[in-house]
Amino acid sequence: MEHYFVIKHLHMMAAALSITLFMVRAWWSVRESPQLKARWVKVLPHLIDTALLGLGVTLMMLLSVWPWQLPWLGAKLLALLAYIGIGNIAIKRGKTPQARGIAAVVAICLFAYMVGAAIRHSPLSWLA
């Protein structure tokens, strides 16, 4: 538990970097920018998201909590799966710029839900 606050803040920093980079990539995807094809743009998000997930799992292990024990954590992880799928549409798989834009907005809303669930410790997120 001595490293809990360091790990928690690294997790939060990784989350902030992840959503910031997602929004930049989504904007480029909607604008059909060639910058989206840069090597660092393809690699860096995976590194950040791997750190984010690893830090989250580390926090769960440190606190000995599991998604089936805490409804807010289970809801957050389900939202994460939806975020990944919809984010994939926003960045890669959306057939039109409009479809990618709508998917990006939905993904950002899911991310905001996850933040609210984590802060409020409730599956109701910001409504709790």
DSSP file with accessible surface (Angstrom, degrees, kcal/mol):
  #  RESIDUE AA STRUCTURE BP1 BP2  ACC     N-H-->O    O-->H-N    N-H-->O    O-->H-N    TCO  KAPPA ALPHA  PHI   PSI    X-CA   Y-CA   Z-CA
    1    1 A M    >         0   0  136      0, 0.0     3,-1.4     0, 0.0     4,-0.3   0.000 360.0 360.0 360.0 -10.9    0.0    0.0    0.0
    2    2 A E  T 3   +     0   0  169      1,-0.3     3,-0.2     2,-0.1     4,-0.2   0.783 360.0  41.6 -66.6 -23.5    3.0    2.3    0.3
    3    3 A H  T 3> S+     0   0  106      1,-0.2     4,-2.6     2,-0.1     5,-0.3   0.325  82.7 108.4-102.5   8.6    2.9    3.0   -3.5
    4    4 A Y  H <> S+     0   0   48     -3,-1.4     4,-3.0     1,-0.2     5,-0.2   0.903  79.2  45.6 -54.4 -51.0   -0.8    3.3   -3.8
    5    5 A F  H  > S+     0   0  138     -4,-0.3     4,-2.4     1,-0.2    -1,-0.2   0.880 113.0  50.4 -67.1 -35.2   -0.9    7.1   -4.3
    6    6 A V  H  > S+     0   0   88      2,-0.2     4,-2.4    -4,-0.2    -1,-0.2   0.950 114.4  44.1 -64.6 -47.7    1.9    7.0   -6.9
    7    7 A I  H  X S+     0   0   26     -4,-2.6     4,-2.6     2,-0.2    -2,-0.2   0.919 113.0  51.9 -64.2 -42.7    0.2    4.2   -8.8
    8    8 A K  H  X S+     0   0   72     -4,-3.0     4,-2.4    -5,-0.3    -1,-0.2   0.932 112.5  45.0 -60.2 -45.0   -3.2    5.9   -8.6
    9    9 A H  H  X S+     0   0  101     -4,-2.4     4,-2.5     2,-0.2    -1,-0.2   0.867 111.6  51.7 -72.3 -33.0   -1.8    9.2   -9.9
   10   10 A L  H  X S+     0   0   78     -4,-2.4     4,-2.7     2,-0.2    -1,-0.2   0.904 109.9  51.1 -64.5 -39.8    0.1    7.5  -12.7
   11   11 A H  H  X S+     0   0   31     -4,-2.6     4,-2.3     2,-0.2    -2,-0.2   0.930 111.6  46.8 -60.7 -45.3   -3.1    5.7  -13.7
   12   12 A M  H  X S+     0   0   87     -4,-2.4     4,-2.3     2,-0.2    -2,-0.2   0.897 112.3  50.0 -66.4 -37.9   -4.9    9.1  -13.7
   13   13 A M  H  X S+     0   0  107     -4,-2.5     4,-2.7     2,-0.2     5,-0.2   0.921 110.4  49.9 -66.1 -42.0   -2.1   10.6  -15.8
   14   14 A A  H  X S+     0   0    7     -4,-2.7     4,-2.7     1,-0.2    -2,-0.2   0.891 109.8  51.9 -63.1 -38.1   -2.2    7.7  -18.3
   15   15 A A  H  X S+     0   0   20     -4,-2.3     4,-2.5     2,-0.2     5,-0.3   0.922 110.1  48.3 -63.8 -43.2   -6.0    8.2  -18.5
   16   16 A A  H  X S+     0   0   50     -4,-2.3     4,-2.1     1,-0.2    -2,-0.2   0.920 114.0  46.1 -63.6 -43.4   -5.6   11.9  -19.3
   17   17 A L  H  X S+     0   0   88     -4,-2.7     4,-2.7     2,-0.2     5,-0.2   0.906 111.8  53.2 -63.6 -40.7   -2.9   11.2  -21.9
   18   18 A S  H  X S+     0   0    8     -4,-2.7     4,-2.4    -5,-0.2    -2,-0.2   0.937 112.1  41.8 -62.5 -48.4   -5.1    8.4  -23.4
   19   19 A I  H  X S+     0   0   19     -4,-2.5     4,-2.5     2,-0.2    -1,-0.2   0.888 114.2  52.9 -70.8 -34.5   -8.2   10.5  -23.9
   20   20 A T  H  X S+     0   0   78     -4,-2.1     4,-2.1    -5,-0.3    -2,-0.2   0.953 113.0  43.1 -63.2 -48.1   -6.2   13.5  -25.1
   21   21 A L  H  X S+     0   0   21     -4,-2.7     4,-2.7     1,-0.2     5,-0.2   0.882 111.9  55.4 -66.3 -36.0   -4.4   11.4  -27.7
   22   22 A F  H  X S+     0   0    9     -4,-2.4     4,-3.0    -5,-0.2    -1,-0.2   0.932 107.7  48.9 -60.1 -45.8   -7.8    9.7  -28.6
   23   23 A M  H  X S+     0   0   84     -4,-2.5     4,-2.4     2,-0.2    -2,-0.2   0.907 111.9  48.5 -63.8 -39.0   -9.4   13.1  -29.3
   24   24 A V  H  X S+     0   0   57     -4,-2.1     4,-2.5     2,-0.2    -2,-0.2   0.950 114.4  45.6 -63.8 -46.6   -6.5   14.2  -31.5
   25   25 A R  H  X S+     0   0   32     -4,-2.7     4,-2.4     1,-0.2    -2,-0.2   0.890 112.0  51.5 -65.2 -38.5   -6.6   11.0  -33.4
   26   26 A A  H  X S+     0   0    5     -4,-3.0     4,-2.6    -5,-0.2    -1,-0.2   0.917 109.7  50.2 -64.1 -41.8  -10.4   11.1  -33.7
   27   27 A W  H  X S+     0   0  157     -4,-2.4     4,-2.4     1,-0.2    -2,-0.2   0.937 111.9  47.4 -60.9 -46.2  -10.1   14.7  -35.1
   28   28 A W  H  <>S+     0   0   40     -4,-2.5     5,-2.8     1,-0.2     4,-0.4   0.881 111.0  52.5 -62.3 -36.6   -7.5   13.5  -37.6
   29   29 A S  H ><5S+     0   0    5     -4,-2.4     3,-0.8     3,-0.2    -2,-0.2   0.927 110.5  46.2 -65.9 -44.1   -9.7   10.6  -38.6
   30   30 A V  H 3<5S+     0   0   43     -4,-2.6    -2,-0.2     1,-0.2    -1,-0.2   0.891 116.6  45.0 -64.7 -38.4  -12.8   12.8  -39.2
   31   31 A R  T 3<5S-     0   0  163     -4,-2.4    -1,-0.2    -5,-0.2    -2,-0.2   0.471 108.5-128.6 -82.5  -3.5  -10.6   15.2  -41.2
   32   32 A E  T < 5 -     0   0  129     -3,-0.8    -3,-0.2    -4,-0.4    -4,-0.1   0.887  42.5-179.3  54.8  45.4   -9.0   12.3  -43.0
   33   33 A S    > < -     0   0   23     -5,-2.8     3,-1.4     1,-0.1    -1,-0.2  -0.517  36.4-137.0 -78.3 139.8   -5.6   13.7  -42.1
   34   34 A P  G >  S+     0   0  105      0, 0.0     3,-1.9     0, 0.0     4,-0.2   0.702  97.2  79.9 -67.8 -16.2   -2.4   11.8  -43.3
   35   35 A Q  G >  S+     0   0  104      1,-0.3     3,-1.6     2,-0.2     6,-0.2   0.779  77.9  71.3 -60.9 -24.4   -1.0   12.5  -39.8
   36   36 A L  G <  S+     0   0   35     -3,-1.4    -1,-0.3     1,-0.3    -7,-0.1   0.728  92.1  57.7 -64.4 -19.6   -3.0    9.5  -38.6
   37   37 A K  G <  S+     0   0  159     -3,-1.9    -1,-0.3    -4,-0.2    -2,-0.2   0.488  76.9 120.9 -91.5  -2.8   -0.7    7.2  -40.6
   38   38 A A  S <> S-     0   0   33     -3,-1.6     4,-1.3    -4,-0.2     3,-0.4  -0.315  70.4-124.7 -62.5 143.9    2.5    8.4  -38.7
   39   39 A R  H >> S+     0   0  199      1,-0.2     4,-1.6     2,-0.2     3,-0.5   0.899 109.2  52.7 -58.9 -44.2    4.3    5.5  -37.0
   40   40 A W  H 3> S+     0   0  134      1,-0.2     4,-2.5     2,-0.2    -1,-0.2   0.853 105.3  56.2 -63.9 -30.0    4.3    7.2  -33.5
   41   41 A V  H 34 S+     0   0    2     -3,-0.4    -1,-0.2     1,-0.2    -2,-0.2   0.809 110.2  45.3 -71.1 -28.2    0.5    7.7  -33.8
   42   42 A K  H << S+     0   0  122     -4,-1.3     4,-0.3    -3,-0.5    -1,-0.2   0.768 122.8  34.6 -83.1 -26.5    0.1    4.0  -34.3
   43   43 A V  H >X S+     0   0   58     -4,-1.6     4,-1.7     2,-0.1     3,-0.7   0.893 106.0  61.7 -96.6 -47.8    2.4    3.0  -31.5
   44   44 A L  H 3X S+     0   0   66     -4,-2.5     4,-2.7     1,-0.2     5,-0.3   0.869  99.5  54.6 -55.9 -43.6    2.1    5.6  -28.7
   45   45 A P  H 3> S+     0   0    6      0, 0.0     4,-2.8     0, 0.0    -1,-0.2   0.898 108.1  50.9 -59.9 -35.9   -1.6    5.0  -27.9
   46   46 A H  H <> S+     0   0  107     -3,-0.7     4,-2.1    -4,-0.3    -2,-0.2   0.895 110.7  48.7 -67.8 -38.4   -1.0    1.3  -27.4
   47   47 A L  H  X S+     0   0  108     -4,-1.7     4,-2.2     2,-0.2    -1,-0.2   0.939 114.7  44.7 -65.2 -45.7    1.9    2.0  -25.0
   48   48 A I  H  X S+     0   0   24     -4,-2.7     4,-2.8     1,-0.2    -2,-0.2   0.933 114.8  47.8 -64.8 -45.4   -0.2    4.5  -23.0
   49   49 A D  H  X S+     0   0   59     -4,-2.8     4,-2.6    -5,-0.3     5,-0.2   0.855 109.8  52.8 -68.1 -32.9   -3.3    2.2  -22.9
   50   50 A T  H  X S+     0   0  102     -4,-2.1     4,-2.8    -5,-0.2    -1,-0.2   0.929 111.6  46.4 -65.2 -43.2   -1.2   -0.8  -21.8
   51   51 A A  H  X S+     0   0   48     -4,-2.2     4,-2.9     2,-0.2     5,-0.3   0.928 111.9  52.2 -62.9 -42.9    0.3    1.3  -19.0
   52   52 A L  H  X S+     0   0   27     -4,-2.8     4,-2.1     2,-0.2    -2,-0.2   0.942 113.7  42.3 -59.1 -48.0   -3.3    2.5  -18.1
   53   53 A L  H  X S+     0   0  101     -4,-2.6     4,-2.6     2,-0.2     5,-0.2   0.930 114.5  50.8 -67.2 -43.7   -4.6   -1.0  -18.0
   54   54 A G  H  X S+     0   0   34     -4,-2.8     4,-2.4     1,-0.2    -2,-0.2   0.911 111.2  48.0 -62.0 -40.9   -1.6   -2.4  -16.1
   55   55 A L  H  X S+     0   0   35     -4,-2.9     4,-2.4    -5,-0.2    -1,-0.2   0.897 110.7  52.1 -67.2 -37.5   -1.8    0.4  -13.5
   56   56 A G  H  X S+     0   0   18     -4,-2.1     4,-2.2    -5,-0.3    -2,-0.2   0.929 110.8  46.6 -63.7 -43.9   -5.5   -0.3  -13.1
   57   57 A V  H  X S+     0   0   61     -4,-2.6     4,-2.5     1,-0.2    -2,-0.2   0.906 110.6  53.9 -64.7 -39.5   -5.0   -4.0  -12.5
   58   58 A T  H  X S+     0   0   57     -4,-2.4     4,-2.8    -5,-0.2    -2,-0.2   0.921 107.9  50.0 -60.7 -42.5   -2.2   -3.1  -10.1
   59   59 A L  H  X S+     0   0   22     -4,-2.4     4,-2.4     1,-0.2    -1,-0.2   0.917 109.5  51.3 -62.0 -42.7   -4.6   -0.9   -8.1
   60   60 A M  H  X>S+     0   0   30     -4,-2.2     5,-2.0     1,-0.2     4,-0.9   0.920 112.7  45.7 -60.2 -43.1   -7.1   -3.7   -8.0
   61   61 A M  H  <5S+     0   0  115     -4,-2.5     3,-0.3     2,-0.2    -2,-0.2   0.905 111.5  51.3 -68.9 -41.4   -4.5   -6.1   -6.7
   62   62 A L  H  <5S+     0   0   59     -4,-2.8    -1,-0.2     1,-0.2    -2,-0.2   0.891 118.8  37.4 -60.3 -40.5   -3.2   -3.7   -4.1
   63   63 A L  H  <5S-     0   0   67     -4,-2.4    -1,-0.2    -5,-0.2    -2,-0.2   0.512 104.6-130.5 -88.7  -7.2   -6.7   -3.0   -2.8
   64   64 A S  T  <5 +     0   0   80     -4,-0.9     2,-0.4    -3,-0.3    -3,-0.2   0.920  59.7 138.8  53.7  48.6   -7.8   -6.6   -3.2
   65   65 A V      < -     0   0   31     -5,-2.0    -1,-0.2    -6,-0.2    -2,-0.1  -0.931  34.0-164.7-121.5 148.7  -11.0   -5.6   -5.0
   66   66 A W    >>  -     0   0   81     -2,-0.4     3,-2.1    -3,-0.1     4,-1.4  -0.932  33.3-110.6-132.9 154.0  -12.5   -7.3   -8.1
   67   67 A P  T 34 S+     0   0   29      0, 0.0     7,-0.7     0, 0.0     8,-0.1   0.796 116.8  54.5 -57.7 -30.5  -15.1   -6.1  -10.6
   68   68 A W  T 34 S+     0   0  205      1,-0.2    -3,-0.0     5,-0.1     0, 0.0   0.632 108.1  51.3 -79.9 -10.7  -17.7   -8.7   -9.3
   69   69 A Q  T <4 S+     0   0  102     -3,-2.1    -1,-0.2     1,-0.2    -4,-0.0   0.777 112.2  43.7 -90.4 -33.8  -17.3   -7.3   -5.8
   70   70 A L    >X  -     0   0   51     -4,-1.4     4,-2.2     1,-0.1     3,-0.6  -0.951  68.1-155.4-118.7 112.4  -17.8   -3.6   -6.6
   71   71 A P  H 3> S+     0   0   93      0, 0.0     4,-2.7     0, 0.0     5,-0.2   0.865  95.1  54.9 -55.4 -37.3  -20.7   -2.7   -9.0
   72   72 A W  H 3> S+     0   0   38     49,-0.2     4,-2.2     1,-0.2    50,-0.2   0.891 108.6  48.2 -66.2 -35.5  -19.0    0.6  -10.0
   73   73 A L  H <> S+     0   0   13     -3,-0.6     4,-2.3     2,-0.2    -1,-0.2   0.914 111.8  49.0 -71.8 -40.3  -15.8   -1.3  -11.0
   74   74 A G  H  X S+     0   0   18     -4,-2.2     4,-2.2    -7,-0.7    -2,-0.2   0.924 112.6  48.3 -61.9 -43.3  -17.7   -3.8  -13.0
   75   75 A A  H  X S+     0   0   20     -4,-2.7     4,-2.5    -5,-0.2    -2,-0.2   0.899 109.9  52.9 -64.4 -38.7  -19.7   -1.1  -14.7
   76   76 A K  H  X S+     0   0   41     -4,-2.2     4,-2.0    -5,-0.2    -1,-0.2   0.914 109.7  47.9 -63.1 -41.7  -16.4    0.8  -15.4
   77   77 A L  H  X S+     0   0   58     -4,-2.3     4,-1.9     2,-0.2    -1,-0.2   0.884 111.0  50.2 -69.9 -35.9  -14.9   -2.3  -17.0
   78   78 A L  H  X S+     0   0  122     -4,-2.2     4,-2.0     2,-0.2    -1,-0.2   0.915 110.8  50.1 -64.9 -40.9  -18.0   -2.9  -19.2
   79   79 A A  H  X S+     0   0    9     -4,-2.5     4,-3.0     1,-0.2    -2,-0.2   0.873 106.4  56.9 -64.0 -35.2  -17.8    0.7  -20.3
   80   80 A L  H  X S+     0   0   46     -4,-2.0     4,-2.6     2,-0.2    -1,-0.2   0.920 105.7  49.5 -61.6 -43.2  -14.1    0.2  -21.1
   81   81 A L  H  X S+     0   0  116     -4,-1.9     4,-2.2     1,-0.2    -1,-0.2   0.921 113.1  46.5 -62.2 -42.6  -15.0   -2.6  -23.5
   82   82 A A  H  X S+     0   0   40     -4,-2.0     4,-3.0     1,-0.2     5,-0.3   0.912 111.1  53.1 -64.4 -41.8  -17.7   -0.4  -25.2
   83   83 A Y  H  X S+     0   0   19     -4,-3.0     4,-2.9     1,-0.2     5,-0.2   0.911 108.7  49.3 -59.3 -44.0  -15.2    2.4  -25.3
   84   84 A I  H  X S+     0   0   97     -4,-2.6     4,-1.9     2,-0.2    -1,-0.2   0.943 114.2  45.0 -62.2 -47.2  -12.6    0.3  -27.1
   85   85 A G  H  X S+     0   0   39     -4,-2.2     4,-1.4     2,-0.2    -2,-0.2   0.944 118.5  40.9 -63.7 -46.6  -15.1   -1.0  -29.6
   86   86 A I  H  X S+     0   0   46     -4,-3.0     4,-2.3     1,-0.2    -2,-0.2   0.876 112.1  56.2 -72.8 -35.0  -16.6    2.4  -30.4
   87   87 A G  H  X S+     0   0    8     -4,-2.9     4,-2.1    -5,-0.3     5,-0.3   0.878 103.2  56.1 -62.2 -34.5  -13.2    4.1  -30.3
   88   88 A N  H  X>S+     0   0   50     -4,-1.9     4,-2.7    -5,-0.2     5,-2.2   0.898 107.8  47.9 -63.6 -38.6  -12.1    1.6  -33.0
   89   89 A I  I  <>S+     0   0   74     -4,-1.4     5,-2.1     3,-0.2    -2,-0.2   0.914 111.1  52.1 -65.8 -41.7  -15.0    2.8  -35.2
   90   90 A A  I  <5S+     0   0    0     -4,-2.3    -2,-0.2    13,-0.2    -1,-0.2   0.857 122.2  28.4 -64.5 -35.3  -14.1    6.4  -34.5
   91   91 A I  I  <5S-     0   0   14     -4,-2.1    -2,-0.2    -5,-0.1    -3,-0.2   0.865 139.2  -1.8 -95.6 -40.5  -10.5    6.0  -35.5
   92   92 A K  I  <5S+     0   0  122     -4,-2.7    -3,-0.2    -5,-0.3    -4,-0.1   0.785 122.0  45.5-120.7 -48.4  -10.4    3.1  -38.1
   93   93 A R  I   <S+     0   0  168     -5,-2.2    -4,-0.2     7,-0.1     2,-0.2   0.577  72.6 112.4 -94.7 -10.0  -13.6    1.4  -39.0
   94   94 A G      < -     0   0    7     -5,-2.1     6,-0.1    -6,-0.3     4,-0.0  -0.469  57.3-148.7 -64.6 131.8  -16.1    4.2  -39.5
   95   95 A K  S    S+     0   0  195     -2,-0.2    -1,-0.1     2,-0.0     3,-0.0   0.801  76.6  30.6 -75.4 -29.6  -17.0    4.2  -43.2
   96   96 A T  S  > S-     0   0   68      1,-0.1     4,-2.5    -3,-0.0     5,-0.2  -0.893  82.1-114.7-126.0 158.6  -17.6    8.0  -43.4
   97   97 A P  H  > S+     0   0   49      0, 0.0     4,-2.5     0, 0.0     5,-0.2   0.890 118.6  53.9 -57.3 -36.2  -16.2   11.0  -41.5
   98   98 A Q  H  > S+     0   0  148      2,-0.2     4,-2.6     1,-0.2     5,-0.2   0.929 108.2  47.9 -65.0 -44.0  -19.7   11.6  -40.0
   99   99 A A  H  > S+     0   0   38      1,-0.2     4,-2.4     2,-0.2    -1,-0.2   0.914 113.1  48.6 -62.7 -41.1  -19.9    8.0  -38.7
  100  100 A R  H  X S+     0   0   22     -4,-2.5     4,-2.2     2,-0.2    -1,-0.2   0.896 111.1  51.0 -66.3 -37.9  -16.4    8.4  -37.2
  101  101 A G  H  X S+     0   0   19     -4,-2.5     4,-2.1    -5,-0.2    -2,-0.2   0.923 110.9  46.9 -64.9 -44.6  -17.3   11.7  -35.7
  102  102 A I  H  X S+     0   0   98     -4,-2.6     4,-2.4     1,-0.2    -2,-0.2   0.930 112.5  50.4 -63.2 -43.7  -20.5   10.3  -34.0
  103  103 A A  H  X S+     0   0    8     -4,-2.4     4,-2.8    -5,-0.2    -1,-0.2   0.896 108.4  53.5 -62.2 -38.1  -18.5    7.3  -32.7
  104  104 A A  H  X S+     0   0    9     -4,-2.2     4,-2.5     2,-0.2    -1,-0.2   0.922 108.6  48.5 -63.6 -42.8  -15.9    9.7  -31.3
  105  105 A V  H  X S+     0   0   91     -4,-2.1     4,-2.3     2,-0.2    -2,-0.2   0.927 112.7  48.3 -63.5 -43.4  -18.5   11.7  -29.4
  106  106 A V  H  X S+     0   0   62     -4,-2.4     4,-2.4     1,-0.2    -2,-0.2   0.927 111.4  50.6 -62.6 -43.1  -20.0    8.4  -28.0
  107  107 A A  H  X S+     0   0    0     -4,-2.8     4,-2.4     1,-0.2    -2,-0.2   0.915 109.4  50.2 -62.5 -41.9  -16.5    7.2  -27.0
  108  108 A I  H  X S+     0   0   58     -4,-2.5     4,-2.5     1,-0.2    -1,-0.2   0.906 109.6  51.5 -64.6 -38.1  -15.7   10.4  -25.2
  109  109 A C  H  X S+     0   0   81     -4,-2.3     4,-2.2     2,-0.2    -1,-0.2   0.903 109.3  50.5 -64.0 -40.2  -19.1   10.2  -23.4
  110  110 A L  H  X S+     0   0   37     -4,-2.4     4,-2.4     2,-0.2    -2,-0.2   0.907 109.3  51.0 -63.7 -39.9  -18.2    6.6  -22.3
  111  111 A F  H  X S+     0   0   29     -4,-2.4     4,-2.3     1,-0.2    -2,-0.2   0.932 109.3  50.2 -62.8 -43.8  -14.8    7.8  -21.1
  112  112 A A  H  X S+     0   0   44     -4,-2.5     4,-2.5     1,-0.2    -1,-0.2   0.888 108.6  53.3 -62.0 -38.2  -16.5   10.6  -19.1
  113  113 A Y  H  X S+     0   0   64     -4,-2.2     4,-2.8     2,-0.2    -1,-0.2   0.930 107.8  50.5 -60.1 -45.1  -18.8    7.9  -17.6
  114  114 A M  H  X S+     0   0   14     -4,-2.4     4,-2.2     2,-0.2    -2,-0.2   0.909 110.1  49.6 -62.2 -40.6  -15.8    5.8  -16.5
  115  115 A V  H  X S+     0   0   53     -4,-2.3     4,-2.6     1,-0.2     5,-0.2   0.939 112.1  48.4 -62.8 -44.9  -14.2    8.8  -14.8
  116  116 A G  H  X S+     0   0    0     -4,-2.5     4,-3.0     1,-0.2     5,-0.3   0.907 110.2  51.0 -62.6 -41.1  -17.5    9.5  -13.0
  117  117 A A  H  X>S+     0   0    0     -4,-2.8     4,-1.3     1,-0.2     5,-0.7   0.907 112.7  47.1 -63.2 -39.3  -17.9    5.9  -11.9
  118  118 A A  H  <5S+     0   0   26     -4,-2.2    -2,-0.2    -5,-0.2    -1,-0.2   0.907 117.0  41.9 -69.7 -41.5  -14.3    6.0  -10.6
  119  119 A I  H  <5S+     0   0  107     -4,-2.6    -2,-0.2     1,-0.2    -3,-0.2   0.931 124.4  34.9 -72.3 -44.5  -14.7    9.3   -8.7
  120  120 A R  H  <5S-     0   0  120     -4,-3.0    -1,-0.2    -5,-0.2    -2,-0.2   0.562  96.1-135.8 -86.6 -11.1  -18.2    8.6   -7.3
  121  121 A H  T  <5 +     0   0  120     -4,-1.3   -49,-0.2    -5,-0.3    -3,-0.2   0.904  68.6 111.8  51.6  48.3  -17.7    4.9   -6.8
  122  122 A S  S > <S-     0   0   20     -5,-0.7     3,-1.9    -6,-0.3    -1,-0.2  -0.996  75.3-133.2-147.6 141.0  -21.1    4.2   -8.3
  123  123 A P  T 3  S+     0   0   56      0, 0.0     3,-0.1     0, 0.0    -6,-0.1   0.669 108.0  69.1 -68.1 -11.8  -22.3    2.6  -11.5
  124  124 A L  T >  S-     0   0  109      1,-0.2     3,-2.2    -7,-0.1     4,-0.1   0.524  87.5-169.3 -79.7  -6.1  -24.6    5.7  -11.8
  125  125 A S  G X   +     0   0    4     -3,-1.9     3,-1.6     1,-0.3    -1,-0.2  -0.273  66.7   1.8  56.6-124.9  -21.4    7.7  -12.4
  126  126 A W  G 3  S+     0   0  117      1,-0.3    -1,-0.3    -3,-0.1    -2,-0.1   0.652 127.9  66.0 -69.8 -15.2  -22.0   11.4  -12.3
  127  127 A L  G <         0   0  158     -3,-2.2    -1,-0.3    -5,-0.1    -2,-0.2   0.558 360.0 360.0 -83.2  -8.0  -25.7   10.9  -11.4
  128  128 A A    <         0   0   56     -3,-1.6    -6,-0.1    -6,-0.1    -7,-0.0  -0.398 360.0 360.0 -77.2 360.0  -24.9    9.4   -8.0
